[in-house]
Amino acid sequence: GIQQDVISQALGGVQQDGGVLAFDRRQRYTFNKTFEQYVATRVGPGRINGGRAMLQRHAALLSKIEQQYGVPRQILVAIWG
């Protein structure tokens, strides 16, 4: 239901990025893991401590975002991290 001229205007100069495609193809086994398996390999004490520091460092901004959009600051920092 989107007009062709809108699509052309939005995506007119888009080209494939070989680097992005290569990176995507190297992730073959990432999405075969359960959430618990994935988290065990990606989230450790360093990342958790970094997230806590980000919560403190950006407390005012995160509070504004949380109030305006209703997304908890912890979720924002987890995605950011």
Biopython code that builds the backbone (N, CA, C, O; Angstrom):
import numpy as np
from Bio.PDB.StructureBuilder import StructureBuilder

atoms = [
    (1, "GLY", "N", (0.778, -1.197, 0.000)),
    (1, "GLY", "CA", (0.000, 0.000, 0.000)),
    (1, "GLY", "C", (0.825, 1.269, 0.000)),
    (1, "GLY", "O", (0.274, 2.356, 0.170)),
    (2, "ILE", "N", (2.132, 1.163, -0.186)),
    (2, "ILE", "CA", (2.980, 2.360, -0.219)),
    (2, "ILE", "C", (3.234, 2.726, -1.674)),
    (2, "ILE", "O", (3.558, 1.869, -2.496)),
    (3, "GLN", "N", (3.084, 3.990, -1.974)),
    (3, "GLN", "CA", (3.255, 4.449, -3.352)),
    (3, "GLN", "C", (4.710, 4.277, -3.802)),
    (3, "GLN", "O", (5.642, 4.441, -3.013)),
    (4, "GLN", "N", (4.882, 3.949, -5.066)),
    (4, "GLN", "CA", (6.209, 3.689, -5.618)),
    (4, "GLN", "C", (7.137, 4.894, -5.484)),
    (4, "GLN", "O", (8.329, 4.722, -5.226)),
    (5, "ASP", "N", (6.618, 6.108, -5.653)),
    (5, "ASP", "CA", (7.492, 7.272, -5.536)),
    (5, "ASP", "C", (8.015, 7.455, -4.110)),
    (5, "ASP", "O", (9.127, 7.948, -3.920)),
    (6, "VAL", "N", (7.230, 7.066, -3.112)),
    (6, "VAL", "CA", (7.684, 7.131, -1.725)),
    (6, "VAL", "C", (8.807, 6.117, -1.500)),
    (6, "VAL", "O", (9.813, 6.424, -0.861)),
    (7, "ILE", "N", (8.626, 4.925, -2.026)),
    (7, "ILE", "CA", (9.658, 3.891, -1.911)),
    (7, "ILE", "C", (10.928, 4.338, -2.624)),
    (7, "ILE", "O", (12.025, 4.198, -2.083)),
    (8, "SER", "N", (10.792, 4.862, -3.808)),
    (8, "SER", "CA", (11.956, 5.321, -4.570)),
    (8, "SER", "C", (12.687, 6.443, -3.851)),
    (8, "SER", "O", (13.917, 6.473, -3.833)),
    (9, "GLN", "N", (11.951, 7.348, -3.269)),
    (9, "GLN", "CA", (12.563, 8.466, -2.555)),
    (9, "GLN", "C", (13.311, 7.974, -1.309)),
    (9, "GLN", "O", (14.410, 8.441, -1.012)),
    (10, "ALA", "N", (12.713, 7.041, -0.596)),
    (10, "ALA", "CA", (13.320, 6.549, 0.637)),
    (10, "ALA", "C", (14.500, 5.620, 0.371)),
    (10, "ALA", "O", (15.478, 5.637, 1.119)),
    (11, "LEU", "N", (14.423, 4.818, -0.676)),
    (11, "LEU", "CA", (15.428, 3.788, -0.913)),
    (11, "LEU", "C", (16.214, 3.985, -2.201)),
    (11, "LEU", "O", (16.914, 3.074, -2.644)),
    (12, "GLY", "N", (16.106, 5.162, -2.807)),
    (12, "GLY", "CA", (16.708, 5.413, -4.109)),
    (12, "GLY", "C", (18.184, 5.109, -4.223)),
    (12, "GLY", "O", (18.606, 4.554, -5.237)),
    (13, "GLY", "N", (18.991, 5.447, -3.229)),
    (13, "GLY", "CA", (20.430, 5.242, -3.324)),
    (13, "GLY", "C", (20.945, 4.026, -2.586)),
    (13, "GLY", "O", (22.155, 3.872, -2.415)),
    (14, "VAL", "N", (20.049, 3.157, -2.144)),
    (14, "VAL", "CA", (20.452, 2.011, -1.344)),
    (14, "VAL", "C", (21.154, 0.985, -2.228)),
    (14, "VAL", "O", (20.698, 0.658, -3.323)),
    (15, "GLN", "N", (22.298, 0.481, -1.706)),
    (15, "GLN", "CA", (23.057, -0.553, -2.396)),
    (15, "GLN", "C", (23.425, -1.636, -1.393)),
    (15, "GLN", "O", (23.480, -1.391, -0.188)),
    (16, "GLN", "N", (23.674, -2.826, -1.902)),
    (16, "GLN", "CA", (24.116, -3.906, -1.023)),
    (16, "GLN", "C", (25.499, -3.589, -0.481)),
    (16, "GLN", "O", (26.346, -3.044, -1.188)),
    (17, "ASP", "N", (25.718, -3.935, 0.770)),
    (17, "ASP", "CA", (27.014, -3.764, 1.419)),
    (17, "ASP", "C", (27.588, -5.156, 1.644)),
    (17, "ASP", "O", (27.116, -5.893, 2.510)),
    (18, "GLY", "N", (28.593, -5.512, 0.877)),
    (18, "GLY", "CA", (29.189, -6.839, 0.952)),
    (18, "GLY", "C", (29.710, -7.174, 2.335)),
    (18, "GLY", "O", (29.639, -8.326, 2.762)),
    (19, "GLY", "N", (30.236, -6.173, 3.046)),
    (19, "GLY", "CA", (30.737, -6.402, 4.398)),
    (19, "GLY", "C", (29.637, -6.820, 5.340)),
    (19, "GLY", "O", (29.828, -7.712, 6.167)),
    (20, "VAL", "N", (28.481, -6.184, 5.223)),
    (20, "VAL", "CA", (27.346, -6.528, 6.080)),
    (20, "VAL", "C", (26.849, -7.932, 5.748)),
    (20, "VAL", "O", (26.534, -8.713, 6.646)),
    (21, "LEU", "N", (26.779, -8.247, 4.477)),
    (21, "LEU", "CA", (26.330, -9.586, 4.076)),
    (21, "LEU", "C", (27.305, -10.656, 4.570)),
    (21, "LEU", "O", (26.881, -11.714, 5.036)),
    (22, "ALA", "N", (28.604, -10.387, 4.471)),
    (22, "ALA", "CA", (29.599, -11.357, 4.944)),
    (22, "ALA", "C", (29.478, -11.552, 6.450)),
    (22, "ALA", "O", (29.551, -12.679, 6.941)),
    (23, "PHE", "N", (29.294, -10.463, 7.179)),
    (23, "PHE", "CA", (29.131, -10.560, 8.627)),
    (23, "PHE", "C", (27.899, -11.394, 8.961)),
    (23, "PHE", "O", (27.946, -12.249, 9.845)),
    (24, "ASP", "N", (26.803, -11.148, 8.259)),
    (24, "ASP", "CA", (25.572, -11.890, 8.504)),
    (24, "ASP", "C", (25.777, -13.386, 8.263)),
    (24, "ASP", "O", (25.269, -14.213, 9.020)),
    (25, "ARG", "N", (26.502, -13.725, 7.237)),
    (25, "ARG", "CA", (26.717, -15.138, 6.905)),
    (25, "ARG", "C", (27.611, -15.842, 7.913)),
    (25, "ARG", "O", (27.556, -17.066, 8.034)),
    (26, "ARG", "N", (28.441, -15.086, 8.644)),
    (26, "ARG", "CA", (29.291, -15.680, 9.673)),
    (26, "ARG", "C", (28.515, -15.968, 10.960)),
    (26, "ARG", "O", (29.066, -16.589, 11.869)),
    (27, "GLN", "N", (27.287, -15.548, 11.062)),
    (27, "GLN", "CA", (26.479, -15.732, 12.271)),
    (27, "GLN", "C", (25.607, -16.979, 12.210)),
    (27, "GLN", "O", (24.579, -17.046, 12.884)),
    (28, "ARG", "N", (25.990, -17.942, 11.432)),
    (28, "ARG", "CA", (25.138, -19.108, 11.192)),
    (28, "ARG", "C", (24.611, -19.771, 12.452)),
    (28, "ARG", "O", (23.454, -20.190, 12.479)),
    (29, "TYR", "N", (25.414, -19.878, 13.489)),
    (29, "TYR", "CA", (25.001, -20.640, 14.658)),
    (29, "TYR", "C", (24.451, -19.771, 15.782)),
    (29, "TYR", "O", (23.970, -20.290, 16.790)),
    (30, "THR", "N", (24.518, -18.471, 15.621)),
    (30, "THR", "CA", (24.055, -17.559, 16.670)),
    (30, "THR", "C", (22.584, -17.762, 16.972)),
    (30, "THR", "O", (22.187, -17.742, 18.137)),
    (31, "PHE", "N", (21.780, -17.954, 15.965)),
    (31, "PHE", "CA", (20.341, -17.998, 16.161)),
    (31, "PHE", "C", (19.811, -19.411, 16.380)),
    (31, "PHE", "O", (18.599, -19.627, 16.395)),
    (32, "ASN", "N", (20.698, -20.354, 16.547)),
    (32, "ASN", "CA", (20.279, -21.715, 16.872)),
    (32, "ASN", "C", (20.350, -21.979, 18.371)),
    (32, "ASN", "O", (19.959, -23.050, 18.835)),
    (33, "LYS", "N", (20.848, -21.005, 19.127)),
    (33, "LYS", "CA", (21.006, -21.169, 20.568)),
    (33, "LYS", "C", (19.736, -20.729, 21.295)),
    (33, "LYS", "O", (18.967, -19.900, 20.807)),
    (34, "THR", "N", (19.546, -21.312, 22.476)),
    (34, "THR", "CA", (18.472, -20.814, 23.327)),
    (34, "THR", "C", (18.922, -19.472, 23.886)),
    (34, "THR", "O", (20.099, -19.120, 23.796)),
    (35, "PHE", "N", (17.999, -18.732, 24.457)),
    (35, "PHE", "CA", (18.347, -17.451, 25.060)),
    (35, "PHE", "C", (19.396, -17.648, 26.149)),
    (35, "PHE", "O", (20.342, -16.867, 26.246)),
    (36, "GLU", "N", (19.238, -18.675, 26.962)),
    (36, "GLU", "CA", (20.169, -18.935, 28.046)),
    (36, "GLU", "C", (21.571, -19.238, 27.522)),
    (36, "GLU", "O", (22.559, -18.765, 28.083)),
    (37, "GLN", "N", (21.661, -20.026, 26.445)),
    (37, "GLN", "CA", (22.958, -20.337, 25.850)),
    (37, "GLN", "C", (23.610, -19.079, 25.279)),
    (37, "GLN", "O", (24.811, -18.867, 25.450)),
    (38, "TYR", "N", (22.838, -18.266, 24.618)),
    (38, "TYR", "CA", (23.363, -17.035, 24.024)),
    (38, "TYR", "C", (23.869, -16.087, 25.105)),
    (38, "TYR", "O", (24.981, -15.570, 25.008)),
    (39, "VAL", "N", (23.058, -15.859, 26.132)),
    (39, "VAL", "CA", (23.422, -14.933, 27.201)),
    (39, "VAL", "C", (24.691, -15.405, 27.914)),
    (39, "VAL", "O", (25.537, -14.592, 28.284)),
    (40, "ALA", "N", (24.818, -16.706, 28.103)),
    (40, "ALA", "CA", (25.989, -17.236, 28.800)),
    (40, "ALA", "C", (27.286, -16.895, 28.077)),
    (40, "ALA", "O", (28.333, -16.774, 28.714)),
    (41, "THR", "N", (27.233, -16.737, 26.758)),
    (41, "THR", "CA", (28.440, -16.421, 25.992)),
    (41, "THR", "C", (28.628, -14.933, 25.778)),
    (41, "THR", "O", (29.700, -14.516, 25.339)),
    (42, "ARG", "N", (27.629, -14.118, 26.072)),
    (42, "ARG", "CA", (27.686, -12.689, 25.760)),
    (42, "ARG", "C", (27.618, -11.772, 26.969)),
    (42, "ARG", "O", (28.068, -10.628, 26.898)),
    (43, "VAL", "N", (27.073, -12.242, 28.063)),
    (43, "VAL", "CA", (26.864, -11.378, 29.221)),
    (43, "VAL", "C", (27.670, -11.913, 30.403)),
    (43, "VAL", "O", (27.384, -12.983, 30.940)),
    (44, "GLY", "N", (28.678, -11.145, 30.789)),
    (44, "GLY", "CA", (29.501, -11.509, 31.928)),
    (44, "GLY", "C", (29.618, -10.344, 32.888)),
    (44, "GLY", "O", (28.974, -9.313, 32.692)),
    (45, "PRO", "N", (30.419, -10.490, 33.910)),
    (45, "PRO", "CA", (30.561, -9.434, 34.911)),
    (45, "PRO", "C", (30.989, -8.084, 34.334)),
    (45, "PRO", "O", (30.512, -7.041, 34.781)),
    (46, "GLY", "N", (31.875, -8.098, 33.357)),
    (46, "GLY", "CA", (32.329, -6.840, 32.749)),
    (46, "GLY", "C", (31.200, -6.091, 32.075)),
    (46, "GLY", "O", (31.073, -4.876, 32.228)),
    (47, "ARG", "N", (30.388, -6.804, 31.335)),
    (47, "ARG", "CA", (29.278, -6.162, 30.637)),
    (47, "ARG", "C", (28.221, -5.678, 31.629)),
    (47, "ARG", "O", (27.644, -4.605, 31.449)),
    (48, "ILE", "N", (27.971, -6.452, 32.655)),
    (48, "ILE", "CA", (26.993, -6.053, 33.676)),
    (48, "ILE", "C", (27.475, -4.804, 34.407)),
    (48, "ILE", "O", (26.701, -3.871, 34.621)),
    (49, "ASN", "N", (28.752, -4.784, 34.790)),
    (49, "ASN", "CA", (29.288, -3.607, 35.464)),
    (49, "ASN", "C", (29.282, -2.391, 34.547)),
    (49, "ASN", "O", (29.026, -1.272, 34.993)),
    (50, "GLY", "N", (29.564, -2.609, 33.270)),
    (50, "GLY", "CA", (29.492, -1.510, 32.300)),
    (50, "GLY", "C", (28.079, -0.964, 32.194)),
    (50, "GLY", "O", (27.888, 0.248, 32.096)),
    (51, "GLY", "N", (27.097, -1.840, 32.212)),
    (51, "GLY", "CA", (25.694, -1.413, 32.166)),
    (51, "GLY", "C", (25.307, -0.611, 33.392)),
    (51, "GLY", "O", (24.592, 0.386, 33.293)),
    (52, "ARG", "N", (25.778, -1.047, 34.538)),
    (52, "ARG", "CA", (25.492, -0.302, 35.775)),
    (52, "ARG", "C", (26.107, 1.093, 35.716)),
    (52, "ARG", "O", (25.491, 2.072, 36.138)),
    (53, "ALA", "N", (27.316, 1.173, 35.192)),
    (53, "ALA", "CA", (27.978, 2.473, 35.059)),
    (53, "ALA", "C", (27.213, 3.371, 34.090)),
    (53, "ALA", "O", (27.076, 4.570, 34.331)),
    (54, "MET", "N", (26.711, 2.795, 32.992)),
    (54, "MET", "CA", (25.934, 3.573, 32.022)),
    (54, "MET", "C", (24.637, 4.080, 32.642)),
    (54, "MET", "O", (24.214, 5.202, 32.365)),
    (55, "LEU", "N", (24.004, 3.258, 33.482)),
    (55, "LEU", "CA", (22.783, 3.689, 34.170)),
    (55, "LEU", "C", (23.053, 4.918, 35.022)),
    (55, "LEU", "O", (22.242, 5.843, 35.060)),
    (56, "GLN", "N", (24.191, 4.930, 35.704)),
    (56, "GLN", "CA", (24.533, 6.084, 36.539)),
    (56, "GLN", "C", (24.951, 7.279, 35.698)),
    (56, "GLN", "O", (24.484, 8.394, 35.929)),
    (57, "ARG", "N", (25.815, 7.060, 34.739)),
    (57, "ARG", "CA", (26.365, 8.142, 33.919)),
    (57, "ARG", "C", (25.280, 8.864, 33.123)),
    (57, "ARG", "O", (25.343, 10.080, 32.942)),
    (58, "HIS", "N", (24.300, 8.125, 32.656)),
    (58, "HIS", "CA", (23.271, 8.694, 31.780)),
    (58, "HIS", "C", (21.900, 8.725, 32.457)),
    (58, "HIS", "O", (20.871, 8.677, 31.782)),
    (59, "ALA", "N", (21.886, 8.806, 33.774)),
    (59, "ALA", "CA", (20.646, 8.717, 34.545)),
    (59, "ALA", "C", (19.615, 9.756, 34.112)),
    (59, "ALA", "O", (18.441, 9.425, 33.945)),
    (60, "ALA", "N", (20.032, 10.995, 33.929)),
    (60, "ALA", "CA", (19.079, 12.058, 33.570)),
    (60, "ALA", "C", (18.458, 11.798, 32.199)),
    (60, "ALA", "O", (17.242, 11.904, 32.039)),
    (61, "LEU", "N", (19.281, 11.461, 31.220)),
    (61, "LEU", "CA", (18.775, 11.191, 29.868)),
    (61, "LEU", "C", (17.862, 9.972, 29.869)),
    (61, "LEU", "O", (16.785, 9.998, 29.272)),
    (62, "LEU", "N", (18.286, 8.913, 30.532)),
    (62, "LEU", "CA", (17.472, 7.702, 30.572)),
    (62, "LEU", "C", (16.137, 7.946, 31.266)),
    (62, "LEU", "O", (15.119, 7.368, 30.886)),
    (63, "SER", "N", (16.146, 8.794, 32.276)),
    (63, "SER", "CA", (14.904, 9.135, 32.967)),
    (63, "SER", "C", (13.939, 9.854, 32.032)),
    (63, "SER", "O", (12.742, 9.565, 32.028)),
    (64, "LYS", "N", (14.455, 10.787, 31.241)),
    (64, "LYS", "CA", (13.611, 11.513, 30.279)),
    (64, "LYS", "C", (13.024, 10.563, 29.241)),
    (64, "LYS", "O", (11.838, 10.634, 28.917)),
    (65, "ILE", "N", (13.860, 9.682, 28.730)),
    (65, "ILE", "CA", (13.387, 8.723, 27.723)),
    (65, "ILE", "C", (12.333, 7.805, 28.323)),
    (65, "ILE", "O", (11.313, 7.514, 27.697)),
    (66, "GLU", "N", (12.593, 7.353, 29.543)),
    (66, "GLU", "CA", (11.640, 6.455, 30.213)),
    (66, "GLU", "C", (10.297, 7.151, 30.417)),
    (66, "GLU", "O", (9.246, 6.552, 30.193)),
    (67, "GLN", "N", (10.330, 8.405, 30.839)),
    (67, "GLN", "CA", (9.090, 9.152, 31.063)),
    (67, "GLN", "C", (8.344, 9.399, 29.758)),
    (67, "GLN", "O", (7.122, 9.267, 29.702)),
    (68, "GLN", "N", (9.082, 9.757, 28.710)),
    (68, "GLN", "CA", (8.434, 10.098, 27.440)),
    (68, "GLN", "C", (7.905, 8.880, 26.698)),
    (68, "GLN", "O", (6.812, 8.927, 26.132)),
    (69, "TYR", "N", (8.672, 7.781, 26.694)),
    (69, "TYR", "CA", (8.301, 6.634, 25.868)),
    (69, "TYR", "C", (7.856, 5.411, 26.662)),
    (69, "TYR", "O", (7.325, 4.459, 26.089)),
    (70, "GLY", "N", (8.070, 5.430, 27.985)),
    (70, "GLY", "CA", (7.630, 4.316, 28.812)),
    (70, "GLY", "C", (8.510, 3.085, 28.757)),
    (70, "GLY", "O", (8.107, 2.012, 29.206)),
    (71, "VAL", "N", (9.713, 3.227, 28.211)),
    (71, "VAL", "CA", (10.631, 2.093, 28.137)),
    (71, "VAL", "C", (11.557, 2.156, 29.346)),
    (71, "VAL", "O", (12.252, 3.155, 29.533)),
    (72, "PRO", "N", (11.581, 1.111, 30.168)),
    (72, "PRO", "CA", (12.440, 1.129, 31.347)),
    (72, "PRO", "C", (13.910, 1.336, 30.990)),
    (72, "PRO", "O", (14.408, 0.781, 30.010)),
    (73, "ARG", "N", (14.586, 2.132, 31.792)),
    (73, "ARG", "CA", (15.998, 2.460, 31.535)),
    (73, "ARG", "C", (16.870, 1.216, 31.471)),
    (73, "ARG", "O", (17.843, 1.187, 30.718)),
    (74, "GLN", "N", (16.542, 0.191, 32.246)),
    (74, "GLN", "CA", (17.336, -1.031, 32.231)),
    (74, "GLN", "C", (17.263, -1.730, 30.871)),
    (74, "GLN", "O", (18.249, -2.291, 30.391)),
    (75, "ILE", "N", (16.093, -1.685, 30.271)),
    (75, "ILE", "CA", (15.927, -2.285, 28.938)),
    (75, "ILE", "C", (16.735, -1.512, 27.913)),
    (75, "ILE", "O", (17.398, -2.109, 27.065)),
    (76, "LEU", "N", (16.688, -0.185, 27.984)),
    (76, "LEU", "CA", (17.453, 0.650, 27.057)),
    (76, "LEU", "C", (18.945, 0.354, 27.151)),
    (76, "LEU", "O", (19.618, 0.193, 26.133)),
    (77, "VAL", "N", (19.457, 0.283, 28.375)),
    (77, "VAL", "CA", (20.875, 0.037, 28.579)),
    (77, "VAL", "C", (21.249, -1.389, 28.138)),
    (77, "VAL", "O", (22.332, -1.607, 27.594)),
    (78, "ALA", "N", (20.364, -2.341, 28.370)),
    (78, "ALA", "CA", (20.640, -3.717, 27.928)),
    (78, "ALA", "C", (20.753, -3.787, 26.409)),
    (78, "ALA", "O", (21.631, -4.466, 25.878)),
    (79, "ILE", "N", (19.865, -3.086, 25.715)),
    (79, "ILE", "CA", (19.933, -3.067, 24.246)),
    (79, "ILE", "C", (21.179, -2.327, 23.797)),
    (79, "ILE", "O", (21.877, -2.768, 22.884)),
    (80, "TRP", "N", (21.457, -1.204, 24.438)),
    (80, "TRP", "CA", (22.625, -0.392, 24.116)),
    (80, "TRP", "C", (23.907, -1.183, 24.332)),
    (80, "TRP", "O", (24.844, -1.087, 23.540)),
    (81, "GLY", "N", (23.944, -1.961, 25.401)),
    (81, "GLY", "CA", (25.157, -2.711, 25.753)),
    (81, "GLY", "C", (25.425, -3.849, 24.817)),
    (81, "GLY", "O", (26.409, -4.569, 24.985)),
]
sb = StructureBuilder()
sb.init_structure("model")
sb.init_model(0)
sb.init_chain("A")
sb.init_seg("    ")
for serial, (resi, resn, name, xyz) in enumerate(atoms, 1):
    if name == "N":
        sb.init_residue(resn, " ", resi, " ")
    sb.init_atom(name, np.array(xyz, "f"), 0.0, 1.0, " ", f" {name:<3s}", serial, name[0])
structure = sb.get_structure()
